[in-house]
Amino acid sequence: MAQIHSSHSSATPFQATRPDPAVQVHLSPSLLIVGGGLAGGLLAWRLAECFPDLSLQVLEQKPSIGAEHTWCFHQHDLTPESLAWLSPLISASWTSHDVRFPGLNRHLRSAYFAIRSEDFYARLKAKLGQQMQTGVQISSLAADRVVLANGDQLSGTVLDARGAPALKPGTTGWQKFVGLELETEHGLRRPVLMDATVPQLDGFRFMYLLPWSPRRLLIEDTRYSDTPELDTDTLEAGILAYAKQHGWHGKILRREQGCLPLPLQSGFLNATSDLPALGLRTGMFHYVTGYSLPETLRWINQLVEQAKWHDWQPDALSRMMTRYQSAWQGRQHFLILLNRLLFRAADPEQRWRVLARFYGLPEPLIRRFYAGQLTPLDQFRLLAGRPPVSVFRALTALPQRRLR
Ligand SMILES: Cc1cc2nc3c(=O)[nH]c(=O)nc-3n(C[C@H](O)[C@H](O)[C@H](O)COP(=O)(O)OP(=O)(O)OC[C@H]3O[C@@H](n4cnc5c(N)ncnc54)[C@H](O)[C@@H]3O)c2cc1C
């Protein structure tokens, strides 16, 4: 049930009018999603679809939510049901994609989807209206309330969607990238998820190409690196040189960058949230790619199931999250081993060989890898034969050794 709090502090977006103008009354929603990024936005969207009468608020600290992300996923990362509910938010899709390595060009016949953050927020805003508030400064959170910086208090069940939590130093490798969106004729008909024929620098390096339209191309210079630092100018210069080499010239329309942690051991988070959480905040993402959209959707589906039983009490949600998270974490050890193969067993300039071998494997296995659903047989196939780096070295490297 929504609750009403009175205060005499300054106005907030949750204010309702009363005959006495000296008394400001805050009609608090029963569900408060703190953080209006990908996860908070997706949950709000799904709840608004399934429970149009549910009282909810998304509270986002940024004054406006902008155009800095492209979120992609493979068709088989999601169930058909999840893909169906996500589809109104999808900006572009392609029926297949390519990868390129020295000695290997492969066309993979599984569809690929992309969501632009500007489309995402425009659609979200249209659906949620005043239920999505930006520029909200929060001073503290508890399981059943949010205190704003101006002292006002909102009560309701809190879901923490504030993005990546702090990490323990030296426990992860990094997938880092800088992207430029160019207005140029490019001739590409489908995405190239990895063009690793480029010089290998700062670990495994590849170009990621997303052809939004015949005259619009996103190029990202990506590194699987030991360090999180991004030399943006150098990477942008590398992208422009690559574009020029392919005959692509044109105006820069947009920039994007990211640095995603890839765990080398379990327990890589400095502290997890005590609150029911979602998105990166839960630590549930694909450990080898750093991507979170598919895991976030799976968790949202669980939360929505729970909502059907009207059980949004903080305690019930926390218990459910603990159970779900610990079962999920128990399935991630193999991906940690793969990261250790990449970051610990392979010399940085040889890392591409691990990925080149992976992309030579059967397509269903590749799909299950991205979906985070490798079978024991898949795991055996990934390590069997003659992997290009020593599995023994990956297993025996000390987890706490600091990366170079
Ligand atoms: C450039 C980039 C591209 C990516 N591409 C992909 C991709 O293609 N596919 C994929 O699956 N993953 C991708 N990822 C990884 C991951 O999915 C994204 O980082 C995703 O945005 C994470 O979603 P989230 O909601 O957990 O966190 P975020 O999207 O970071 O959202 C957290 C939100 O909480 C807000 N917030 C934080 N603190 C407070 C506070 N105190 N009060 C109110 N609000 C607060 C932040 O301002 C932010 O808006 C990408 C990451 C980056 C950086």
The ligand as an SDF file (V2000), in Angstrom:
LIG
                    3D

 53 58  0  0  0  0  0  0  0  0999 V2000
   29.1920    1.5600  -23.1400 C   0  0  0  0  0  0  0  0  0  0  0  0
   28.6930    0.2330  -22.6280 C   0  0  0  0  0  0  0  0  0  0  0  0
   28.1450   -0.6720  -23.5220 C   0  0  0  0  0  0  0  0  0  0  0  0
   27.6690   -1.9040  -23.0470 C   0  0  0  0  0  0  0  0  0  0  0  0
   27.1510   -2.7780  -23.9420 N   0  0  0  0  0  0  0  0  0  0  0  0
   26.5480   -3.8930  -23.4870 C   0  0  0  0  0  0  0  0  0  0  0  0
   25.8840   -4.7600  -24.3980 C   0  0  0  0  0  0  0  0  0  0  0  0
   25.9490   -4.5620  -25.6190 O   0  0  0  0  0  0  0  0  0  0  0  0
   25.2030   -5.8270  -23.9020 N   0  0  0  0  0  0  0  0  0  0  0  0
   25.1520   -6.0810  -22.5650 C   0  0  0  0  0  0  0  0  0  0  0  0
   24.4730   -7.0290  -22.1450 O   0  0  0  0  0  0  0  0  0  0  0  0
   25.8490   -5.3170  -21.6940 N   0  0  0  0  0  0  0  0  0  0  0  0
   26.5300   -4.2320  -22.1140 C   0  0  0  0  0  0  0  0  0  0  0  0
   27.1940   -3.4340  -21.2290 N   0  0  0  0  0  0  0  0  0  0  0  0
   27.3360   -3.8830  -19.8380 C   0  0  0  0  0  0  0  0  0  0  0  0
   26.0880   -3.6350  -18.9790 C   0  0  0  0  0  0  0  0  0  0  0  0
   24.9940   -4.3500  -19.4910 O   0  0  0  0  0  0  0  0  0  0  0  0
   25.7250   -2.1780  -18.9200 C   0  0  0  0  0  0  0  0  0  0  0  0
   26.7170   -1.5260  -18.1770 O   0  0  0  0  0  0  0  0  0  0  0  0
   24.3550   -1.8810  -18.3070 C   0  0  0  0  0  0  0  0  0  0  0  0
   24.0940   -0.5240  -18.5040 O   0  0  0  0  0  0  0  0  0  0  0  0
   24.2760   -2.2510  -16.8410 C   0  0  0  0  0  0  0  0  0  0  0  0
   22.9720   -2.0030  -16.4040 O   0  0  0  0  0  0  0  0  0  0  0  0
   22.6300   -1.5760  -14.8990 P   0  0  0  0  0  0  0  0  0  0  0  0
   21.2470   -1.0640  -14.9130 O   0  0  0  0  0  0  0  0  0  0  0  0
   22.9970   -2.6490  -13.9720 O   0  0  0  0  0  0  0  0  0  0  0  0
   23.6230   -0.3660  -14.6000 O   0  0  0  0  0  0  0  0  0  0  0  0
   23.5890    1.0940  -15.2820 P   0  0  0  0  0  0  0  0  0  0  0  0
   23.0290    0.9970  -16.6570 O   0  0  0  0  0  0  0  0  0  0  0  0
   24.9550    1.6410  -15.0930 O   0  0  0  0  0  0  0  0  0  0  0  0
   22.5500    1.8850  -14.4060 O   0  0  0  0  0  0  0  0  0  0  0  0
   22.7620    2.2880  -13.0860 C   0  0  0  0  0  0  0  0  0  0  0  0
   22.0120    3.6000  -12.9180 C   0  0  0  0  0  0  0  0  0  0  0  0
   21.9200    3.9100  -11.5340 O   0  0  0  0  0  0  0  0  0  0  0  0
   22.1190    5.2960  -11.3890 C   0  0  0  0  0  0  0  0  0  0  0  0
   22.5440    5.5560  -10.0130 N   0  0  0  0  0  0  0  0  0  0  0  0
   23.7120    5.2160   -9.4120 C   0  0  0  0  0  0  0  0  0  0  0  0
   23.7220    5.6380   -8.1300 N   0  0  0  0  0  0  0  0  0  0  0  0
   22.5300    6.2510   -7.9140 C   0  0  0  0  0  0  0  0  0  0  0  0
   21.9450    6.8950   -6.7930 C   0  0  0  0  0  0  0  0  0  0  0  0
   22.5800    6.9860   -5.6250 N   0  0  0  0  0  0  0  0  0  0  0  0
   20.7130    7.4220   -6.9310 N   0  0  0  0  0  0  0  0  0  0  0  0
   20.0220    7.3270   -8.1030 C   0  0  0  0  0  0  0  0  0  0  0  0
   20.5400    6.7390   -9.2100 N   0  0  0  0  0  0  0  0  0  0  0  0
   21.7650    6.1990   -9.1120 C   0  0  0  0  0  0  0  0  0  0  0  0
   23.1930    5.6270  -12.4200 C   0  0  0  0  0  0  0  0  0  0  0  0
   23.2170    7.0010  -12.7240 O   0  0  0  0  0  0  0  0  0  0  0  0
   22.7410    4.7600  -13.5910 C   0  0  0  0  0  0  0  0  0  0  0  0
   21.8560    5.4360  -14.4590 O   0  0  0  0  0  0  0  0  0  0  0  0
   27.7310   -2.2220  -21.6680 C   0  0  0  0  0  0  0  0  0  0  0  0
   28.3220   -1.3110  -20.7970 C   0  0  0  0  0  0  0  0  0  0  0  0
   28.8010   -0.1080  -21.2670 C   0  0  0  0  0  0  0  0  0  0  0  0
   29.4440    0.8510  -20.2900 C   0  0  0  0  0  0  0  0  0  0  0  0
  1  2  1  0
  2  3  1  0
  2 52  2  0
  3  4  2  0
  4  5  1  0
  4 50  1  0
  5  6  2  0
  6  7  1  0
  6 13  1  0
  7  8  2  0
  7  9  1  0
  9 10  1  0
 10 11  2  0
 10 12  1  0
 12 13  2  0
 13 14  1  0
 14 15  1  0
 14 50  1  0
 15 16  1  0
 16 17  1  0
 16 18  1  0
 18 19  1  0
 18 20  1  0
 20 21  1  0
 20 22  1  0
 22 23  1  0
 23 24  1  0
 24 25  2  0
 24 26  1  0
 24 27  1  0
 27 28  1  0
 28 29  2  0
 28 30  1  0
 28 31  1  0
 31 32  1  0
 32 33  1  0
 33 34  1  0
 33 48  1  0
 34 35  1  0
 35 36  1  0
 35 46  1  0
 36 37  1  0
 36 45  1  0
 37 38  2  0
 38 39  1  0
 39 40  1  0
 39 45  2  0
 40 41  1  0
 40 42  2  0
 42 43  1  0
 43 44  2  0
 44 45  1  0
 46 47  1  0
 46 48  1  0
 48 49  1  0
 50 51  2  0
 51 52  1  0
 52 53  1  0
M  END
$$$$
